[in-house]
Amino acid sequence: MLGIGEIDQHHKQLVQLLNDTYDEFRAGSRIGMPVIDQLIGHAERIFSLEEQLMRESCYPQLSEHLTEHEGFSCRIEGFKANYTNSEGTSIELLWFLCNWVTHHLRETDAELAQFLEVRKIQKRLKKPTLPPR
């Protein structure tokens, strides 16, 4: 988690959506286009918030982070373009989503969170303190 309420809440919702999708798949459902669109929409909202935050904070790994977001979007668009309502497609899509989200949250977003925490501490240290009265 980044320690930023709105983004953290979106991350939790995305993970919950993935868990629900997995549970439905295990119960015999296939992953339909509406679920894919819902996942894409949710991810795009998170990406937009993260990208705004990274630009505002002059995040030095902005380009690499954006490349990951773009790679996710391209891969998902590929799933949509070649979509078949089959068990194989559902398994492949779930595998990709779970692995990508896990890696992105634990690695890429964790680096961003660490940068933002250091930035917050630096700002606190630079604030002038009033002398005691």
ROLO-956340 format. One line per field, with one value per atom (N, C-alpha, C, O): atom name; residue number from 1; x, y, z; residue in three letters. Coordinates in Angstrom, 2 decimals. Layout:
BEGIN
site CA;...
pos NUM;...
u X;...
v Y;...
w Z;...
code ALA;...
//
This chain:
BEGIN
site N;CA;C;O;N;CA;C;O;N;CA;C;O;N;CA;C;O;N;CA;C;O;N;CA;C;O;N;CA;C;O;N;CA;C;O;N;CA;C;O;N;CA;C;O;N;CA;C;O;N;CA;C;O;N;CA;C;O;N;CA;C;O;N;CA;C;O;N;CA;C;O;N;CA;C;O;N;CA;C;O;N;CA;C;O;N;CA;C;O;N;CA;C;O;N;CA;C;O;N;CA;C;O;N;CA;C;O;N;CA;C;O;N;CA;C;O;N;CA;C;O;N;CA;C;O;N;CA;C;O;N;CA;C;O;N;CA;C;O;N;CA;C;O;N;CA;C;O;N;CA;C;O;N;CA;C;O;N;CA;C;O;N;CA;C;O;N;CA;C;O;N;CA;C;O;N;CA;C;O;N;CA;C;O;N;CA;C;O;N;CA;C;O;N;CA;C;O;N;CA;C;O;N;CA;C;O;N;CA;C;O;N;CA;C;O;N;CA;C;O;N;CA;C;O;N;CA;C;O;N;CA;C;O;N;CA;C;O;N;CA;C;O;N;CA;C;O;N;CA;C;O;N;CA;C;O;N;CA;C;O;N;CA;C;O;N;CA;C;O;N;CA;C;O;N;CA;C;O;N;CA;C;O;N;CA;C;O;N;CA;C;O;N;CA;C;O;N;CA;C;O;N;CA;C;O;N;CA;C;O;N;CA;C;O;N;CA;C;O;N;CA;C;O;N;CA;C;O;N;CA;C;O;N;CA;C;O;N;CA;C;O;N;CA;C;O;N;CA;C;O;N;CA;C;O;N;CA;C;O;N;CA;C;O;N;CA;C;O;N;CA;C;O;N;CA;C;O;N;CA;C;O;N;CA;C;O;N;CA;C;O;N;CA;C;O;N;CA;C;O;N;CA;C;O;N;CA;C;O;N;CA;C;O;N;CA;C;O;N;CA;C;O;N;CA;C;O;N;CA;C;O;N;CA;C;O;N;CA;C;O;N;CA;C;O;N;CA;C;O;N;CA;C;O;N;CA;C;O;N;CA;C;O;N;CA;C;O;N;CA;C;O;N;CA;C;O;N;CA;C;O;N;CA;C;O;N;CA;C;O;N;CA;C;O;N;CA;C;O;N;CA;C;O;N;CA;C;O;N;CA;C;O;N;CA;C;O;N;CA;C;O;N;CA;C;O;N;CA;C;O;N;CA;C;O;N;CA;C;O;N;CA;C;O;N;CA;C;O;N;CA;C;O;N;CA;C;O;N;CA;C;O;N;CA;C;O;N;CA;C;O;N;CA;C;O;N;CA;C;O;N;CA;C;O;N;CA;C;O;N;CA;C;O;N;CA;C;O
pos 1;1;1;1;2;2;2;2;3;3;3;3;4;4;4;4;5;5;5;5;6;6;6;6;7;7;7;7;8;8;8;8;9;9;9;9;10;10;10;10;11;11;11;11;12;12;12;12;13;13;13;13;14;14;14;14;15;15;15;15;16;16;16;16;17;17;17;17;18;18;18;18;19;19;19;19;20;20;20;20;21;21;21;21;22;22;22;22;23;23;23;23;24;24;24;24;25;25;25;25;26;26;26;26;27;27;27;27;28;28;28;28;29;29;29;29;30;30;30;30;31;31;31;31;32;32;32;32;33;33;33;33;34;34;34;34;35;35;35;35;36;36;36;36;37;37;37;37;38;38;38;38;39;39;39;39;40;40;40;40;41;41;41;41;42;42;42;42;43;43;43;43;44;44;44;44;45;45;45;45;46;46;46;46;47;47;47;47;48;48;48;48;49;49;49;49;50;50;50;50;51;51;51;51;52;52;52;52;53;53;53;53;54;54;54;54;55;55;55;55;56;56;56;56;57;57;57;57;58;58;58;58;59;59;59;59;60;60;60;60;61;61;61;61;62;62;62;62;63;63;63;63;64;64;64;64;65;65;65;65;66;66;66;66;67;67;67;67;68;68;68;68;69;69;69;69;70;70;70;70;71;71;71;71;72;72;72;72;73;73;73;73;74;74;74;74;75;75;75;75;76;76;76;76;77;77;77;77;78;78;78;78;79;79;79;79;80;80;80;80;81;81;81;81;82;82;82;82;83;83;83;83;84;84;84;84;85;85;85;85;86;86;86;86;87;87;87;87;88;88;88;88;89;89;89;89;90;90;90;90;91;91;91;91;92;92;92;92;93;93;93;93;94;94;94;94;95;95;95;95;96;96;96;96;97;97;97;97;98;98;98;98;99;99;99;99;100;100;100;100;101;101;101;101;102;102;102;102;103;103;103;103;104;104;104;104;105;105;105;105;106;106;106;106;107;107;107;107;108;108;108;108;109;109;109;109;110;110;110;110;111;111;111;111;112;112;112;112;113;113;113;113;114;114;114;114;115;115;115;115;116;116;116;116;117;117;117;117;118;118;118;118;119;119;119;119;120;120;120;120;121;121;121;121;122;122;122;122;123;123;123;123;124;124;124;124;125;125;125;125;126;126;126;126;127;127;127;127;128;128;128;128;129;129;129;129;130;130;130;130;131;131;131;131;132;132;132;132;133;133;133;133
u 0.83;0.00;0.88;1.98;0.37;1.14;1.03;1.84;0.06;-0.16;-0.94;-0.95;-1.60;-2.43;-3.84;-4.11;-4.72;-6.04;-6.78;-7.22;-6.92;-7.72;-7.13;-7.85;-5.82;-5.18;-5.20;-5.47;-4.92;-4.96;-6.35;-6.48;-7.37;-8.75;-9.02;-9.64;-8.55;-8.71;-7.95;-8.45;-6.74;-5.97;-6.74;-6.83;-7.29;-8.06;-9.26;-9.57;-9.93;-11.10;-10.69;-11.39;-9.55;-9.07;-8.73;-9.11;-8.04;-7.70;-8.98;-9.08;-9.95;-11.22;-11.94;-12.49;-11.92;-12.53;-11.85;-12.51;-10.53;-9.80;-10.15;-10.36;-10.21;-10.58;-11.99;-12.22;-12.92;-14.29;-14.34;-15.06;-13.58;-13.54;-12.97;-13.48;-11.92;-11.32;-12.32;-12.46;-13.01;-14.01;-15.11;-15.54;-15.57;-16.60;-16.08;-16.79;-14.83;-14.23;-14.15;-14.47;-13.72;-13.63;-15.00;-15.12;-16.04;-17.41;-17.98;-19.11;-17.20;-17.65;-17.94;-18.25;-17.85;-18.12;-16.88;-15.75;-17.11;-16.03;-15.92;-16.84;-14.77;-14.58;-15.13;-14.55;-16.24;-16.89;-16.34;-15.63;-16.69;-16.23;-16.62;-15.80;-17.81;-18.13;-17.16;-16.82;-16.71;-15.75;-14.41;-13.77;-13.99;-12.74;-12.82;-11.88;-13.92;-14.09;-14.08;-13.53;-14.68;-14.70;-13.27;-12.88;-12.51;-11.13;-10.29;-9.50;-10.47;-9.73;-10.07;-9.18;-11.36;-11.78;-11.21;-10.77;-11.22;-10.71;-9.20;-8.70;-8.48;-7.03;-6.71;-5.77;-7.45;-7.18;-7.38;-6.64;-8.38;-8.58;-7.39;-6.92;-6.92;-5.75;-4.54;-3.81;-4.32;-3.18;-3.21;-2.19;-4.36;-4.50;-4.12;-3.39;-4.62;-4.28;-2.79;-2.16;-2.23;-0.80;0.05;1.01;-0.32;0.47;0.43;1.45;-0.71;-0.82;0.08;0.81;0.03;0.85;2.33;3.11;2.73;4.14;4.63;5.75;3.80;4.19;4.31;5.27;3.34;3.35;4.54;5.04;4.99;6.10;7.46;8.47;7.47;8.70;9.38;10.58;8.60;9.09;10.13;9.83;11.35;12.42;12.21;12.79;11.39;11.13;9.79;9.18;9.34;8.05;7.99;7.01;9.00;9.00;8.86;8.07;9.62;9.55;8.18;7.64;7.63;6.32;5.24;4.36;5.32;4.36;4.47;3.45;5.69;5.89;5.18;4.60;5.22;4.49;2.99;2.30;2.49;1.05;0.66;-0.36;1.47;1.17;1.24;0.43;2.21;2.33;1.10;0.63;0.59;-0.63;-1.79;-2.51;-1.95;-3.07;-2.98;-4.00;-1.78;-1.61;-1.93;-2.60;-1.48;-1.74;-3.23;-3.76;-3.91;-5.35;-6.09;-7.04;-5.67;-6.30;-6.10;-6.99;-4.95;-4.71;-5.68;-6.19;-5.92;-6.91;-8.28;-9.01;-8.63;-9.95;-10.06;-11.09;-9.00;-9.03;-9.15;-9.77;-8.55;-8.55;-9.48;-9.31;-10.45;-11.31;-12.16;-12.82;-12.10;-13.04;-13.52;-12.75;-14.76;-15.33;-15.02;-15.92;-13.72;-13.31;-12.58;-12.15;-12.46;-11.75;-10.28;-9.70;-9.69;-8.28;-8.04;-7.07;-8.91;-8.79;-8.94;-8.19;-9.91;-10.14;-8.92;-8.52;-8.33;-7.15;-5.99;-5.32;-5.75;-4.64;-4.82;-3.87;-6.03;-6.30;-6.14;-5.51;-6.70;-6.56;-5.10;-4.66;-4.37;-2.95;-2.21;-1.46;-2.43;-1.77;-2.15;-1.27;-3.44;-3.90;-3.34;-2.83;-3.43;-2.95;-1.45;-0.99;-0.69;0.76;1.13;2.00;0.49;0.84;0.50;1.33;-0.70;-1.12;-0.24;0.19;0.05;0.91;2.28;2.78;2.89;4.22;4.15;4.98;3.17;3.09;2.90;3.55;2.04;1.81;3.03;3.44;3.59;4.70;6.03;6.88;6.22;7.51;7.42;7.98;6.73;6.72;6.04;6.60;4.85;4.16;4.84;4.79;5.48;6.22;7.39;7.69;8.06;9.15;8.61;9.23;7.46;6.83;6.49;6.73;5.93;5.56;6.79;6.74;7.88;9.12;9.62;10.02;9.59;10.00;9.13;9.65;7.82;6.91;7.12;7.01;7.42;7.68;8.95;8.97;10.00;11.25;10.99;11.49;10.22;9.89;9.15;9.41;8.22;7.44;8.36;8.22;9.29;10.23;11.13;11.38;11.60;12.45;11.72;12.30;10.46;9.68;9.52;9.62;9.28;9.13;10.42;10.39;11.55;12.84;13.17;13.88;12.68;12.96;12.07;12.37;10.97;10.06;10.75;11.34;10.68;11.29;10.48;9.25;11.20;10.53;10.57;11.55;9.54;9.48;10.26;10.21;10.99;11.73;10.74;9.64;11.14;10.25;10.01;10.88;8.86;8.54;8.96;8.76
v -1.18;0.00;1.25;1.26;2.29;3.51;4.43;5.35;4.19;5.10;6.33;7.35;6.22;7.30;6.73;5.88;7.21;6.62;6.28;5.14;7.23;7.01;5.90;5.03;5.95;4.93;3.58;2.55;3.57;2.31;1.68;0.46;2.51;2.00;1.37;0.31;2.02;1.47;0.15;-0.79;0.09;-1.16;-2.28;-3.39;-2.00;-3.01;-3.48;-4.67;-2.53;-2.89;-3.75;-4.69;-3.42;-4.21;-5.63;-6.59;-5.77;-7.10;-7.87;-9.06;-7.19;-7.85;-8.30;-9.40;-7.46;-7.81;-9.03;-9.92;-9.07;-10.24;-11.49;-12.57;-11.36;-12.50;-13.00;-14.21;-12.07;-12.45;-13.15;-14.14;-12.63;-13.23;-14.64;-15.56;-14.81;-16.13;-17.10;-18.24;-16.64;-17.48;-17.91;-19.07;-16.98;-17.30;-18.31;-19.23;-18.13;-19.07;-20.47;-21.46;-20.55;-21.85;-22.50;-23.72;-21.66;-22.19;-22.59;-23.07;-22.40;-22.85;-21.76;-22.06;-20.51;-19.40;-19.09;-19.30;-18.59;-18.09;-16.59;-15.95;-16.05;-14.61;-13.95;-14.07;-13.26;-12.62;-11.23;-10.66;-10.71;-9.38;-8.29;-7.40;-8.32;-7.28;-7.26;-6.20;-8.44;-8.50;-7.93;-7.19;-8.28;-7.75;-6.23;-5.54;-5.70;-4.25;-3.60;-2.51;-4.25;-3.72;-3.67;-2.68;-4.73;-4.77;-3.69;-3.01;-3.54;-2.53;-1.14;-0.33;-0.86;0.46;0.77;1.89;-0.21;0.00;0.25;1.17;-0.55;-0.37;1.00;1.66;1.43;2.73;3.88;4.86;3.77;4.82;4.87;5.95;3.71;3.66;4.24;5.05;3.83;4.33;5.84;6.50;6.40;7.84;8.55;9.54;8.05;8.65;8.52;9.49;7.34;7.14;8.05;8.66;8.14;8.94;10.41;11.11;10.89;12.28;12.50;13.49;11.59;11.68;11.65;12.42;10.78;10.67;11.95;12.40;12.53;13.78;14.92;15.69;15.01;16.07;15.96;16.97;14.75;14.55;14.43;14.15;14.63;14.52;13.16;13.09;12.12;10.76;10.39;10.42;10.03;9.77;8.51;8.42;7.56;6.35;6.44;5.41;7.64;7.84;7.08;6.38;7.21;6.58;5.06;4.46;4.44;3.00;2.56;1.55;3.33;3.00;3.11;2.25;4.17;4.35;3.20;2.74;2.75;1.63;0.38;-0.37;0.15;-1.00;-0.85;-1.80;0.36;0.60;0.36;-0.27;0.89;0.73;-0.74;-1.20;-1.47;-2.90;-3.67;-4.57;-3.31;-3.94;-3.67;-4.58;-2.40;-2.02;-2.73;-3.20;-2.81;-3.49;-4.97;-5.54;-5.59;-7.02;-7.29;-8.24;-6.44;-6.61;-6.38;-7.10;-5.38;-5.15;-6.37;-6.71;-7.02;-8.25;-9.36;-10.09;-9.46;-10.45;-10.13;-11.03;-8.85;-8.47;-8.78;-9.28;-8.48;-8.68;-10.16;-10.51;-11.01;-12.45;-13.21;-14.41;-12.52;-13.10;-14.26;-14.17;-15.33;-16.43;-16.79;-16.76;-17.11;-17.42;-18.88;-19.71;-19.16;-20.53;-20.63;-19.62;-21.83;-22.05;-21.66;-21.07;-21.97;-21.63;-20.14;-19.69;-19.36;-17.91;-17.40;-16.52;-17.94;-17.52;-17.79;-16.95;-18.98;-19.33;-18.41;-17.89;-18.21;-17.36;-15.93;-15.32;-15.41;-14.05;-13.92;-12.98;-14.86;-14.82;-14.92;-14.20;-15.81;-15.97;-14.66;-14.20;-14.06;-12.79;-11.71;-11.05;-11.54;-10.48;-10.66;-9.70;-11.85;-12.09;-11.84;-11.20;-12.34;-12.14;-10.68;-10.16;-10.02;-8.64;-7.75;-6.95;-7.89;-7.04;-7.30;-6.35;-8.56;-8.88;-8.24;-7.59;-8.44;-7.84;-6.32;-5.69;-5.74;-4.28;-3.67;-2.68;-4.25;-3.72;-3.93;-3.01;-5.12;-5.45;-4.85;-4.60;-4.62;-4.12;-2.66;-1.77;-2.44;-1.13;-0.08;1.00;-0.38;0.59;0.72;1.78;-0.35;-0.28;0.69;1.43;0.70;1.66;3.09;3.99;3.29;4.61;5.02;6.16;4.11;4.41;4.79;5.72;4.08;4.38;5.78;6.55;6.10;7.43;8.51;9.52;8.29;9.29;9.46;10.57;8.38;8.46;9.26;10.12;9.00;9.76;11.23;12.12;11.46;12.84;13.56;14.73;12.86;13.44;13.78;14.85;12.89;13.13;14.32;15.16;14.39;15.50;16.83;17.81;16.87;18.11;18.50;19.68;17.50;17.78;18.35;19.28;17.81;18.27;19.68;20.41;20.05;21.38;22.46;23.65;22.08;23.08;23.82;23.20;25.14;25.88;25.65;25.59;25.54;25.36;26.68;27.42;26.94;28.16;27.94;26.87;28.97;28.83;28.73;29.27;28.03;27.92;29.28;30.14;29.47;30.76;30.76;31.75
w 0.00;0.00;0.00;0.56;-0.63;-0.75;0.46;0.62;1.29;2.41;1.98;2.66;0.83;0.31;0.18;-0.67;1.05;1.22;-0.05;-0.22;-0.95;-2.16;-3.04;-3.51;-3.25;-4.09;-3.39;-4.02;-2.10;-1.35;-1.41;-1.55;-1.32;-1.39;-2.76;-2.85;-3.81;-5.16;-5.31;-5.92;-4.74;-4.79;-4.10;-4.63;-2.93;-2.20;-3.02;-3.06;-3.67;-4.49;-5.68;-6.04;-6.29;-7.43;-6.99;-7.67;-5.88;-5.37;-5.03;-5.31;-4.43;-4.11;-5.38;-5.43;-6.40;-7.67;-8.28;-8.81;-8.21;-8.71;-7.91;-8.48;-6.59;-5.75;-6.07;-6.17;-6.24;-6.59;-7.94;-8.11;-8.90;-10.23;-10.16;-10.80;-9.38;-9.21;-8.57;-9.01;-7.53;-6.86;-7.83;-7.83;-8.67;-9.65;-10.67;-11.07;-11.09;-12.03;-11.42;-12.08;-10.18;-9.50;-9.34;-9.28;-9.28;-9.16;-10.52;-10.60;-11.59;-12.90;-13.91;-15.06;-13.52;-14.45;-15.28;-14.84;-16.47;-17.32;-17.08;-16.58;-17.46;-17.31;-18.56;-19.63;-18.41;-19.54;-19.81;-18.98;-20.96;-21.36;-20.35;-20.11;-19.75;-18.76;-17.58;-17.07;-17.15;-16.04;-16.49;-15.75;-17.70;-18.24;-18.31;-17.90;-18.82;-18.92;-17.54;-17.37;-16.56;-15.20;-14.63;-14.02;-14.83;-14.37;-15.05;-14.40;-16.36;-17.11;-16.59;-16.34;-16.44;-15.96;-14.60;-14.34;-13.72;-12.37;-12.42;-11.76;-13.19;-13.31;-13.90;-13.44;-14.90;-15.52;-14.55;-14.59;-13.67;-12.66;-11.70;-11.33;-11.30;-10.40;-11.11;-10.54;-12.36;-13.11;-13.21;-13.02;-13.49;-13.62;-12.32;-12.34;-11.20;-9.90;-9.60;-9.17;-9.84;-9.58;-10.47;-10.01;-11.74;-12.67;-12.30;-12.40;-11.88;-11.41;-10.20;-10.13;-9.25;-8.04;-8.39;-7.82;-9.29;-9.67;-10.35;-10.09;-11.20;-11.86;-10.84;-10.86;-9.94;-8.93;-7.99;-7.49;-7.74;-6.80;-7.50;-6.86;-8.83;-9.63;-9.40;-9.16;-9.49;-9.24;-10.29;-11.48;-9.87;-10.84;-11.70;-12.78;-11.25;-12.04;-12.77;-13.08;-13.04;-13.71;-15.03;-15.29;-15.85;-17.17;-17.07;-17.81;-16.17;-16.01;-15.50;-15.95;-14.57;-14.01;-15.09;-15.20;-15.89;-16.98;-17.99;-18.52;-18.25;-19.17;-18.67;-19.45;-17.35;-16.79;-16.98;-17.35;-16.73;-16.91;-18.37;-18.66;-19.28;-20.71;-21.13;-21.93;-20.58;-20.88;-20.43;-21.12;-19.26;-18.75;-19.70;-20.10;-20.06;-20.94;-22.29;-22.80;-22.86;-24.15;-24.03;-24.90;-22.98;-22.79;-22.63;-23.20;-21.86;-21.67;-22.98;-23.29;-23.75;-25.05;-25.95;-26.74;-25.84;-26.59;-26.18;-27.02;-24.88;-24.41;-24.99;-25.42;-24.99;-25.51;-27.00;-27.46;-27.76;-29.20;-29.56;-30.57;-28.76;-29.04;-28.12;-27.91;-27.57;-26.54;-27.06;-28.09;-26.30;-26.48;-25.08;-24.13;-24.97;-23.66;-23.32;-23.20;-23.17;-22.91;-21.57;-21.01;-21.09;-19.83;-19.98;-19.07;-21.13;-21.36;-21.30;-20.69;-21.93;-21.90;-20.47;-20.04;-19.75;-18.37;-17.50;-16.70;-17.65;-16.87;-17.21;-16.31;-18.50;-18.92;-18.42;-17.94;-18.52;-18.07;-16.56;-16.08;-15.82;-14.35;-13.94;-13.04;-14.58;-14.26;-14.49;-13.63;-15.66;-15.96;-14.95;-14.40;-14.70;-13.79;-12.38;-11.79;-11.86;-10.49;-10.38;-9.43;-11.35;-11.32;-11.53;-10.83;-12.48;-12.76;-11.57;-11.14;-11.04;-9.92;-8.70;-8.03;-8.41;-7.26;-7.42;-6.51;-8.59;-8.83;-8.75;-8.10;-9.41;-9.48;-8.09;-7.76;-7.28;-5.94;-5.04;-4.33;-5.07;-4.15;-4.56;-3.71;-5.84;-6.31;-6.76;-6.12;-7.84;-8.47;-7.60;-7.37;-7.11;-6.25;-4.89;-4.27;-4.42;-3.15;-3.28;-2.34;-4.44;-4.67;-4.65;-4.08;-5.27;-5.26;-3.83;-3.44;-3.06;-1.66;-0.85;-0.04;-1.07;-0.35;-0.73;0.14;-2.01;-2.46;-1.82;-1.34;-1.81;-1.25;0.25;0.77;0.95;2.40;2.66;3.55;1.91;2.05;1.74;2.44;0.70;0.31;1.44;1.72;2.07;3.17;4.35;4.95;4.66;5.76;5.42;6.28;4.18;3.77;3.91;4.38;3.52;3.64;5.10;5.45;5.96;7.39;7.96;8.78;7.54;8.05;7.57;8.26;6.42;5.86;6.43;6.29;7.07;7.63;8.76;9.65;8.73;9.83;11.11;11.11;12.17;13.45;14.21;14.14;14.92;15.72;17.00;17.60;17.41;18.67;19.83;19.77;20.88;22.04;22.67;22.62;23.25;23.90;25.33;26.03
code MET;MET;MET;MET;LEU;LEU;LEU;LEU;GLY;GLY;GLY;GLY;ILE;ILE;ILE;ILE;GLY;GLY;GLY;GLY;GLU;GLU;GLU;GLU;ILE;ILE;ILE;ILE;ASP;ASP;ASP;ASP;GLN;GLN;GLN;GLN;HIS;HIS;HIS;HIS;HIS;HIS;HIS;HIS;LYS;LYS;LYS;LYS;GLN;GLN;GLN;GLN;LEU;LEU;LEU;LEU;VAL;VAL;VAL;VAL;GLN;GLN;GLN;GLN;LEU;LEU;LEU;LEU;LEU;LEU;LEU;LEU;ASN;ASN;ASN;ASN;ASP;ASP;ASP;ASP;THR;THR;THR;THR;TYR;TYR;TYR;TYR;ASP;ASP;ASP;ASP;GLU;GLU;GLU;GLU;PHE;PHE;PHE;PHE;ARG;ARG;ARG;ARG;ALA;ALA;ALA;ALA;GLY;GLY;GLY;GLY;SER;SER;SER;SER;ARG;ARG;ARG;ARG;ILE;ILE;ILE;ILE;GLY;GLY;GLY;GLY;MET;MET;MET;MET;PRO;PRO;PRO;PRO;VAL;VAL;VAL;VAL;ILE;ILE;ILE;ILE;ASP;ASP;ASP;ASP;GLN;GLN;GLN;GLN;LEU;LEU;LEU;LEU;ILE;ILE;ILE;ILE;GLY;GLY;GLY;GLY;HIS;HIS;HIS;HIS;ALA;ALA;ALA;ALA;GLU;GLU;GLU;GLU;ARG;ARG;ARG;ARG;ILE;ILE;ILE;ILE;PHE;PHE;PHE;PHE;SER;SER;SER;SER;LEU;LEU;LEU;LEU;GLU;GLU;GLU;GLU;GLU;GLU;GLU;GLU;GLN;GLN;GLN;GLN;LEU;LEU;LEU;LEU;MET;MET;MET;MET;ARG;ARG;ARG;ARG;GLU;GLU;GLU;GLU;SER;SER;SER;SER;CYS;CYS;CYS;CYS;TYR;TYR;TYR;TYR;PRO;PRO;PRO;PRO;GLN;GLN;GLN;GLN;LEU;LEU;LEU;LEU;SER;SER;SER;SER;GLU;GLU;GLU;GLU;HIS;HIS;HIS;HIS;LEU;LEU;LEU;LEU;THR;THR;THR;THR;GLU;GLU;GLU;GLU;HIS;HIS;HIS;HIS;GLU;GLU;GLU;GLU;GLY;GLY;GLY;GLY;PHE;PHE;PHE;PHE;SER;SER;SER;SER;CYS;CYS;CYS;CYS;ARG;ARG;ARG;ARG;ILE;ILE;ILE;ILE;GLU;GLU;GLU;GLU;GLY;GLY;GLY;GLY;PHE;PHE;PHE;PHE;LYS;LYS;LYS;LYS;ALA;ALA;ALA;ALA;ASN;ASN;ASN;ASN;TYR;TYR;TYR;TYR;THR;THR;THR;THR;ASN;ASN;ASN;ASN;SER;SER;SER;SER;GLU;GLU;GLU;GLU;GLY;GLY;GLY;GLY;THR;THR;THR;THR;SER;SER;SER;SER;ILE;ILE;ILE;ILE;GLU;GLU;GLU;GLU;LEU;LEU;LEU;LEU;LEU;LEU;LEU;LEU;TRP;TRP;TRP;TRP;PHE;PHE;PHE;PHE;LEU;LEU;LEU;LEU;CYS;CYS;CYS;CYS;ASN;ASN;ASN;ASN;TRP;TRP;TRP;TRP;VAL;VAL;VAL;VAL;THR;THR;THR;THR;HIS;HIS;HIS;HIS;HIS;HIS;HIS;HIS;LEU;LEU;LEU;LEU;ARG;ARG;ARG;ARG;GLU;GLU;GLU;GLU;THR;THR;THR;THR;ASP;ASP;ASP;ASP;ALA;ALA;ALA;ALA;GLU;GLU;GLU;GLU;LEU;LEU;LEU;LEU;ALA;ALA;ALA;ALA;GLN;GLN;GLN;GLN;PHE;PHE;PHE;PHE;LEU;LEU;LEU;LEU;GLU;GLU;GLU;GLU;VAL;VAL;VAL;VAL;ARG;ARG;ARG;ARG;LYS;LYS;LYS;LYS;ILE;ILE;ILE;ILE;GLN;GLN;GLN;GLN;LYS;LYS;LYS;LYS;ARG;ARG;ARG;ARG;LEU;LEU;LEU;LEU;LYS;LYS;LYS;LYS;LYS;LYS;LYS;LYS;PRO;PRO;PRO;PRO;THR;THR;THR;THR;LEU;LEU;LEU;LEU;PRO;PRO;PRO;PRO;PRO;PRO;PRO;PRO;ARG;ARG;ARG;ARG
//
